[in-house]
């Protein structure tokens, strides 16, 4: 995807070349539910000087609070993968794709589930996913945003259990059933 920046057609990747290294990539999916708590927590990190505004990149379909850092709506898959690779830490909602992609890359990871009690989703399935990932893989989970700064720091040295995909086994079993 191309963008017009200062009268020149460019890509996200070209824009990134002029920026400092991405410290945090925050993919929040395409949900039409607000997740203001995480934006407020990340804004606070910028205001406190923990991160420069260009060191945090967020992708979200909805912004109920104005981010004081780099933020996009939908981004092309190629750019999404680039941000995943470049970021020092991934801070994500309990979106299974974002979690598994981060784990497959071995990226430092903090999961921040959207919670029903704050109107961030229709139920607490994101909490259930986060709890499962914590219990099975020892992934760091943040439910109280005041803990986010410490969990980000901890994630840089924390080792969760390696993600093992069972996709090939599943496809093989399905193929045998169909054929």
Secondary structure, 3 states (H helix, E strand, C coil): CCEEECCEEECHHHHHHCCCCCCEEEECCCCCCCCHHHHHHHHHHHHCCCCCHHHEEEECCCCCCCCCCEEECCCCHHHHHHHHHHCCEEEECCCHHHHHHHHHHCCEEEECCCCHHHCCCCCCHHHHHHHHHHHHHCCEECCCHHHHHHHHHHHCCCCCCCCCCCHHHHHHHHHHHHC
